Amino acid sequence: MTSLRGLLTRFLLGLERDFTTFRKLGHFRSKRPLEVVSYLGFGTTKELFIRGRVIEDKSLSLATPDSSRWRNLSDTYKRFVSDKVPNARLRVRYPGGEEEVQADAQGYFRARLRLPKPVPAGWCEVHYTLLTPHRKGVEAAAAQGRVLIPESGAQFGVISDIDDTVVQTDVTRWVRVLGAVLFGNAYTRLPFRGVSAFYRALETGTTGTHNPLFYVSSSPWNLYDLLLEFLTLGQIPLGPLSLRDWRGGTGELFPSEHGGFKQGEIRRILDTYPELPFILIGDSGEEDPEIYGEIVRAYPGRILGVYIRNVSGEARRGAVETLAQRVQEEGSKLILADDTLAAAQHAVSEGWIRERALEAVRAEKERDTAFLDSALTDSDNDTVATVIEQDAAEGA
């Protein structure tokens, strides 16, 4: 995550911290219902890895392409100040059994569920019921979750970053960053050209099996619903999202070290599927090349290739190209791609996607170019001052 976006996130999480302190001092007693937020999990035919969070209901508005910026700002605020429910207890029902799990001090819960009988590949359903706390006169919160179980014959798996890899962050334009984080929603976030078609091609592969996709991002869990909606709207294949708790388990405002978090999540996925090779996708903006390079060294023969979207200047390009030589010496490939089509062309040459998928990527890139150029031109005029002037009369 970039320094500017990180500062904005820390500011918003600071609001959450102050709001929680205000509540604890007894100045405000909420009567809002509680909510179980289920995150997409992953697993095997024998065990499931689940996680989620218990919070007060955020009551977010339904995002639309026409949502006012002030409404989007209100939803951003709600995502970060909705109070967590510490130490909540839940019942989890899954195929063949049930189990109780307990959330931590931040409201997060996670569990490893061993299945009494193997379940088929695909999306496996689990059901959550909140046991405690329980608010008088309010029905117990419940939620349905899903866990991805890859097919045994999958050709490979894909682990992808999100920011500056799937969705355009444009870190050099601070006004756009402010607009995206504060005033945007899932409809206003812009994917890179051709990403949807490329990821669908990777999901299909060349063998006719369903290849699983996983997303590992340093964005905070507070943005989970927005990122999931962005993937759905963009017709980008869904997969488990691993995001970061920026407050940490002890309530500190700063997150754990970026590279350590990503490596840990990627290793957990690789260790869950020891027989499955993987393709890693990231960008040159931060530490993805170095993190992926270390993964290649730690898991010899497991990483088919690494795609790095070039979003940096020449100095960074040289460093990534040097790293690519070391990755090749380790028996894998690191491809620094200027656009999605270049990555897709390489994937065809390696036999990872079908040749006819290139036309779909090319056509989608052209459509995206026409739309995104218009959208970015419009956003150049969206300074914070202009946003305030244009939307002051719209209200929430």
ROLO-87830 format. One record per residue (C-alpha): residue number from 1; x negated, y negated, z negated; chain; residue in three letters. Coordinates in steps of 0.1 Angstrom, whole numbers, plus 5000, padded with zeros to 4 digits. Example, Ala and Ser with C-alpha at 12.3 -4.5 7.8 and 13.67 -1.06 7.14 Angstrom:
2
R   nr     X     Y     Z  kette  rest
R    1  4877  5045  4922      A   ALA
R    2  4863  5011  4929      A   SER
end
This chain:
396
R   nr     X     Y     Z  kette  rest
R    1  5000  5000  5000      A   MET
R    2  4986  4966  5009      A   THR
R    3  4976  4941  4982      A   SER
R    4  5005  4917  4990      A   LEU
R    5  5031  4944  4990      A   ARG
R    6  5015  4957  4958      A   GLY
R    7  5018  4923  4941      A   LEU
R    8  5054  4921  4951      A   LEU
R    9  5061  4956  4938      A   THR
R   10  5044  4948  4905      A   ARG
R   11  5064  4916  4902      A   PHE
R   12  5097  4935  4908      A   LEU
R   13  5086  4963  4884      A   LEU
R   14  5078  4935  4859      A   GLY
R   15  5114  4925  4861      A   LEU
R   16  5124  4960  4853      A   GLU
R   17  5101  4961  4823      A   ARG
R   18  5115  4928  4810      A   ASP
R   19  5151  4939  4816      A   PHE
R   20  5144  4971  4797      A   THR
R   21  5129  4951  4768      A   THR
R   22  5159  4928  4768      A   PHE
R   23  5182  4958  4765      A   ARG
R   24  5162  4974  4737      A   LYS
R   25  5164  4941  4716      A   LEU
R   26  5201  4946  4717      A   GLY
R   27  5210  4915  4737      A   HIS
R   28  5228  4935  4763      A   PHE
R   29  5247  4967  4762      A   ARG
R   30  5256  4982  4795      A   SER
R   31  5288  5001  4802      A   LYS
R   32  5277  5012  4837      A   ARG
R   33  5280  5049  4845      A   PRO
R   34  5248  5070  4847      A   LEU
R   35  5235  5084  4879      A   GLU
R   36  5214  5115  4888      A   VAL
R   37  5192  5106  4918      A   VAL
R   38  5181  5138  4935      A   SER
R   39  5149  5137  4956      A   TYR
R   40  5144  5161  4985      A   LEU
R   41  5123  5190  4972      A   GLY
R   42  5103  5218  4988      A   PHE
R   43  5096  5254  4981      A   GLY
R   44  5094  5290  4993      A   THR
R   45  5119  5319  4995      A   THR
R   46  5108  5328  4959      A   LYS
R   47  5105  5294  4941      A   GLU
R   48  5118  5258  4943      A   LEU
R   49  5101  5226  4934      A   PHE
R   50  5126  5200  4924      A   ILE
R   51  5125  5164  4911      A   ARG
R   52  5147  5134  4906      A   GLY
R   53  5155  5106  4882      A   ARG
R   54  5183  5096  4858      A   VAL
R   55  5192  5059  4858      A   ILE
R   56  5221  5036  4854      A   GLU
R   57  5242  5034  4885      A   ASP
R   58  5227  5007  4908      A   LYS
R   59  5260  5001  4926      A   SER
R   60  5241  4992  4958      A   LEU
R   61  5261  4977  4987      A   SER
R   62  5265  4996  5019      A   LEU
R   63  5237  4985  5042      A   ALA
R   64  5247  4974  5077      A   THR
R   65  5229  4957  5106      A   PRO
R   66  5248  4925  5097      A   ASP
R   67  5241  4925  5059      A   SER
R   68  5231  4890  5048      A   SER
R   69  5196  4886  5036      A   ARG
R   70  5209  4875  5002      A   TRP
R   71  5228  4908  4999      A   ARG
R   72  5197  4927  5008      A   ASN
R   73  5177  4907  4982      A   LEU
R   74  5204  4915  4956      A   SER
R   75  5200  4952  4964      A   ASP
R   76  5162  4950  4962      A   THR
R   77  5166  4935  4927      A   TYR
R   78  5190  4962  4917      A   LYS
R   79  5166  4989  4928      A   ARG
R   80  5139  4976  4904      A   PHE
R   81  5160  4966  4874      A   VAL
R   82  5185  4995  4871      A   SER
R   83  5176  5008  4837      A   ASP
R   84  5161  5043  4835      A   LYS
R   85  5176  5069  4811      A   VAL
R   86  5147  5083  4790      A   PRO
R   87  5146  5119  4779      A   ASN
R   88  5179  5128  4796      A   ALA
R   89  5188  5165  4797      A   ARG
R   90  5202  5181  4828      A   LEU
R   91  5216  5215  4839      A   ARG
R   92  5203  5227  4873      A   VAL
R   93  5222  5254  4892      A   ARG
R   94  5204  5271  4920      A   TYR
R   95  5209  5304  4940      A   PRO
R   96  5211  5331  4914      A   GLY
R   97  5206  5311  4883      A   GLY
R   98  5206  5279  4862      A   GLU
R   99  5182  5261  4840      A   GLU
R  100  5180  5231  4817      A   GLU
R  101  5154  5204  4824      A   VAL
R  102  5145  5172  4805      A   GLN
R  103  5135  5139  4820      A   ALA
R  104  5105  5119  4807      A   ASP
R  105  5104  5085  4792      A   ALA
R  106  5109  5069  4826      A   GLN
R  107  5139  5090  4835      A   GLY
R  108  5120  5112  4859      A   TYR
R  109  5124  5150  4859      A   PHE
R  110  5106  5177  4878      A   ARG
R  111  5107  5215  4876      A   ALA
R  112  5095  5247  4892      A   ARG
R  113  5124  5272  4895      A   LEU
R  114  5116  5308  4901      A   ARG
R  115  5143  5325  4921      A   LEU
R  116  5157  5359  4909      A   PRO
R  117  5162  5369  4946      A   LYS
R  118  5146  5356  4978      A   PRO
R  119  5166  5330  4997      A   VAL
R  120  5166  5323  5034      A   PRO
R  121  5145  5296  5050      A   ALA
R  122  5161  5262  5057      A   GLY
R  123  5176  5237  5033      A   TRP
R  124  5186  5253  5000      A   CYS
R  125  5212  5235  4978      A   GLU
R  126  5208  5229  4941      A   VAL
R  127  5233  5212  4918      A   HIS
R  128  5226  5188  4888      A   TYR
R  129  5249  5180  4859      A   THR
R  130  5238  5155  4832      A   LEU
R  131  5242  5170  4797      A   LEU
R  132  5229  5141  4776      A   THR
R  133  5233  5113  4771      A   PRO
R  134  5270  5112  4777      A   HIS
R  135  5290  5080  4776      A   ARG
R  136  5324  5082  4760      A   LYS
R  137  5353  5082  4785      A   GLY
R  138  5330  5086  4815      A   VAL
R  139  5327  5118  4835      A   GLU
R  140  5293  5134  4833      A   ALA
R  141  5271  5124  4862      A   ALA
R  142  5264  5151  4888      A   ALA
R  143  5245  5153  4920      A   ALA
R  144  5237  5178  4948      A   GLN
R  145  5201  5182  4959      A   GLY
R  146  5183  5200  4988      A   ARG
R  147  5151  5218  4989      A   VAL
R  148  5132  5226  5021      A   LEU
R  149  5120  5262  5026      A   ILE
R  150  5099  5265  5058      A   PRO
R  151  5104  5293  5082      A   GLU
R  152  5079  5322  5079      A   SER
R  153  5070  5318  5115      A   GLY
R  154  5064  5281  5115      A   ALA
R  155  5036  5271  5139      A   GLN
R  156  5023  5244  5115      A   PHE
R  157  5034  5218  5090      A   GLY
R  158  5030  5180  5092      A   VAL
R  159  5021  5157  5064      A   ILE
R  160  5026  5120  5072      A   SER
R  161  5021  5086  5056      A   ASP
R  162  5050  5061  5060      A   ILE
R  163  5038  5025  5058      A   ASP
R  164  5019  5014  5089      A   ASP
R  165  5022  5050  5102      A   THR
R  166  5060  5054  5108      A   VAL
R  167  5073  5020  5098      A   VAL
R  168  5057  4987  5108      A   GLN
R  169  5045  4968  5078      A   THR
R  170  5024  4942  5098      A   ASP
R  171  5002  4934  5068      A   VAL
R  172  4984  4905  5085      A   THR
R  173  5017  4885  5087      A   ARG
R  174  5026  4877  5051      A   TRP
R  175  5059  4861  5060      A   VAL
R  176  5070  4894  5076      A   ARG
R  177  5059  4913  5046      A   VAL
R  178  5079  4891  5023      A   LEU
R  179  5109  4894  5046      A   GLY
R  180  5107  4932  5049      A   ALA
R  181  5103  4938  5011      A   VAL
R  182  5127  4912  4998      A   LEU
R  183  5153  4904  5025      A   PHE
R  184  5154  4936  5046      A   GLY
R  185  5172  4969  5045      A   ASN
R  186  5169  5002  5063      A   ALA
R  187  5184  4986  5095      A   TYR
R  188  5158  4958  5096      A   THR
R  189  5127  4979  5091      A   ARG
R  190  5111  4986  5124      A   LEU
R  191  5096  5020  5134      A   PRO
R  192  5065  5022  5156      A   PHE
R  193  5073  5027  5192      A   ARG
R  194  5080  5064  5201      A   GLY
R  195  5076  5077  5166      A   VAL
R  196  5110  5094  5164      A   SER
R  197  5105  5113  5197      A   ALA
R  198  5069  5123  5187      A   PHE
R  199  5079  5136  5153      A   TYR
R  200  5109  5155  5167      A   ARG
R  201  5085  5171  5192      A   ALA
R  202  5061  5181  5163      A   LEU
R  203  5091  5196  5144      A   GLU
R  204  5100  5217  5175      A   THR
R  205  5065  5226  5184      A   GLY
R  206  5059  5251  5212      A   THR
R  207  5070  5284  5197      A   THR
R  208  5106  5277  5191      A   GLY
R  209  5104  5277  5153      A   THR
R  210  5112  5248  5129      A   HIS
R  211  5080  5231  5117      A   ASN
R  212  5084  5214  5083      A   PRO
R  213  5075  5177  5079      A   LEU
R  214  5065  5162  5045      A   PHE
R  215  5060  5125  5038      A   TYR
R  216  5035  5112  5012      A   VAL
R  217  5035  5075  5006      A   SER
R  218  5023  5051  4979      A   SER
R  219  5056  5032  4979      A   SER
R  220  5074  5033  4946      A   PRO
R  221  5102  5058  4939      A   TRP
R  222  5125  5027  4935      A   ASN
R  223  5125  5025  4974      A   LEU
R  224  5134  5062  4979      A   TYR
R  225  5170  5056  4991      A   ASP
R  226  5159  5029  5015      A   LEU
R  227  5131  5050  5031      A   LEU
R  228  5154  5080  5033      A   LEU
R  229  5181  5059  5051      A   GLU
R  230  5154  5045  5074      A   PHE
R  231  5143  5080  5085      A   LEU
R  232  5180  5090  5090      A   THR
R  233  5189  5059  5111      A   LEU
R  234  5158  5062  5132      A   GLY
R  235  5165  5099  5139      A   GLN
R  236  5131  5108  5124      A   ILE
R  237  5131  5143  5111      A   PRO
R  238  5138  5145  5074      A   LEU
R  239  5114  5161  5050      A   GLY
R  240  5105  5159  5013      A   PRO
R  241  5092  5125  5003      A   LEU
R  242  5064  5122  4977      A   SER
R  243  5064  5086  4963      A   LEU
R  244  5046  5071  4933      A   ARG
R  245  5057  5060  4899      A   ASP
R  246  5041  5026  4898      A   TRP
R  247  5047  5023  4860      A   ARG
R  248  5032  5056  4851      A   GLY
R  249  5043  5078  4822      A   GLY
R  250  5031  5053  4795      A   THR
R  251  5049  5023  4809      A   GLY
R  252  5018  5005  4823      A   GLU
R  253  5026  4982  4852      A   LEU
R  254  4997  4993  4875      A   PHE
R  255  4999  5026  4893      A   PRO
R  256  4975  5055  4893      A   SER
R  257  4946  5054  4917      A   GLU
R  258  4958  5054  4953      A   HIS
R  259  4935  5081  4968      A   GLY
R  260  4939  5104  4938      A   GLY
R  261  4977  5103  4940      A   PHE
R  262  4977  5111  4977      A   LYS
R  263  4952  5138  4975      A   GLN
R  264  4970  5154  4946      A   GLY
R  265  5004  5155  4965      A   GLU
R  266  4988  5168  4997      A   ILE
R  267  4969  5195  4978      A   ARG
R  268  5001  5206  4961      A   ARG
R  269  5018  5210  4995      A   ILE
R  270  4989  5229  5010      A   LEU
R  271  4986  5252  4980      A   ASP
R  272  5024  5260  4982      A   THR
R  273  5019  5273  5018      A   TYR
R  274  4985  5289  5019      A   PRO
R  275  4991  5306  5052      A   GLU
R  276  5004  5275  5070      A   LEU
R  277  4980  5252  5090      A   PRO
R  278  4988  5215  5089      A   PHE
R  279  4985  5183  5109      A   ILE
R  280  4979  5151  5090      A   LEU
R  281  4991  5116  5102      A   ILE
R  282  4981  5083  5087      A   GLY
R  283  4968  5048  5096      A   ASP
R  284  4935  5030  5095      A   SER
R  285  4948  5002  5072      A   GLY
R  286  4938  5017  5039      A   GLU
R  287  4922  5050  5028      A   GLU
R  288  4940  5076  5049      A   ASP
R  289  4910  5085  5071      A   PRO
R  290  4888  5090  5040      A   GLU
R  291  4915  5109  5020      A   ILE
R  292  4923  5132  5050      A   TYR
R  293  4886  5137  5056      A   GLY
R  294  4882  5150  5020      A   GLU
R  295  4912  5173  5025      A   ILE
R  296  4896  5187  5057      A   VAL
R  297  4864  5195  5037      A   ARG
R  298  4884  5210  5008      A   ALA
R  299  4905  5232  5029      A   TYR
R  300  4883  5246  5057      A   PRO
R  301  4903  5260  5086      A   GLY
R  302  4936  5247  5073      A   ARG
R  303  4938  5213  5091      A   ILE
R  304  4944  5216  5128      A   LEU
R  305  4940  5178  5134      A   GLY
R  306  4943  5144  5119      A   VAL
R  307  4960  5115  5137      A   TYR
R  308  4951  5080  5126      A   ILE
R  309  4971  5051  5139      A   ARG
R  310  4947  5022  5146      A   ASN
R  311  4961  4991  5129      A   VAL
R  312  4927  4975  5120      A   SER
R  313  4899  4955  5136      A   GLY
R  314  4867  4966  5153      A   GLU
R  315  4847  4970  5121      A   ALA
R  316  4872  4995  5107      A   ARG
R  317  4873  5013  5140      A   ARG
R  318  4836  5020  5138      A   GLY
R  319  4839  5034  5103      A   ALA
R  320  4868  5057  5113      A   VAL
R  321  4850  5069  5144      A   GLU
R  322  4819  5078  5123      A   THR
R  323  4842  5097  5100      A   LEU
R  324  4857  5115  5130      A   ALA
R  325  4823  5129  5138      A   GLN
R  326  4820  5144  5103      A   ARG
R  327  4855  5158  5105      A   VAL
R  328  4846  5175  5138      A   GLN
R  329  4815  5190  5121      A   GLU
R  330  4839  5204  5095      A   GLU
R  331  4858  5222  5123      A   GLY
R  332  4888  5199  5127      A   SER
R  333  4896  5168  5148      A   LYS
R  334  4903  5132  5139      A   LEU
R  335  4920  5112  5166      A   ILE
R  336  4921  5074  5163      A   LEU
R  337  4951  5065  5184      A   ALA
R  338  4961  5030  5195      A   ASP
R  339  4998  5041  5200      A   ASP
R  340  5021  5070  5196      A   THR
R  341  5019  5081  5233      A   LEU
R  342  4982  5086  5230      A   ALA
R  343  4987  5108  5200      A   ALA
R  344  5014  5128  5219      A   ALA
R  345  4992  5133  5249      A   GLN
R  346  4965  5148  5227      A   HIS
R  347  4991  5170  5210      A   ALA
R  348  5001  5184  5244      A   VAL
R  349  4965  5191  5253      A   SER
R  350  4962  5211  5220      A   GLU
R  351  4994  5231  5226      A   GLY
R  352  5011  5216  5195      A   TRP
R  353  5040  5200  5214      A   ILE
R  354  5056  5208  5248      A   ARG
R  355  5046  5188  5278      A   GLU
R  356  5081  5178  5286      A   ARG
R  357  5082  5160  5252      A   ALA
R  358  5058  5134  5266      A   LEU
R  359  5086  5120  5288      A   GLU
R  360  5108  5117  5258      A   ALA
R  361  5081  5098  5239      A   VAL
R  362  5073  5076  5269      A   ARG
R  363  5110  5068  5274      A   ALA
R  364  5116  5061  5237      A   GLU
R  365  5085  5039  5236      A   LYS
R  366  5098  5018  5264      A   GLU
R  367  5132  5014  5248      A   ARG
R  368  5116  5006  5215      A   ASP
R  369  5093  4980  5231      A   THR
R  370  5123  4961  5245      A   ALA
R  371  5141  4961  5212      A   PHE
R  372  5111  4955  5189      A   LEU
R  373  5097  4927  5209      A   ASP
R  374  5130  4909  5206      A   SER
R  375  5132  4917  5169      A   ALA
R  376  5097  4906  5161      A   LEU
R  377  5102  4873  5181      A   THR
R  378  5132  4866  5160      A   ASP
R  379  5114  4875  5128      A   SER
R  380  5087  4849  5136      A   ASP
R  381  5113  4823  5127      A   ASN
R  382  5123  4839  5095      A   ASP
R  383  5101  4820  5071      A   THR
R  384  5112  4821  5035      A   VAL
R  385  5123  4785  5038      A   ALA
R  386  5144  4793  5069      A   THR
R  387  5159  4823  5052      A   VAL
R  388  5170  4801  5023      A   ILE
R  389  5184  4774  5046      A   GLU
R  390  5203  4798  5069      A   GLN
R  391  5217  4821  5043      A   ASP
R  392  5225  4797  5014      A   ALA
R  393  5261  4795  5024      A   ALA
R  394  5266  4832  5030      A   GLU
R  395  5265  4843  4994      A   GLY
R  396  5263  4879  4984      A   ALA
end
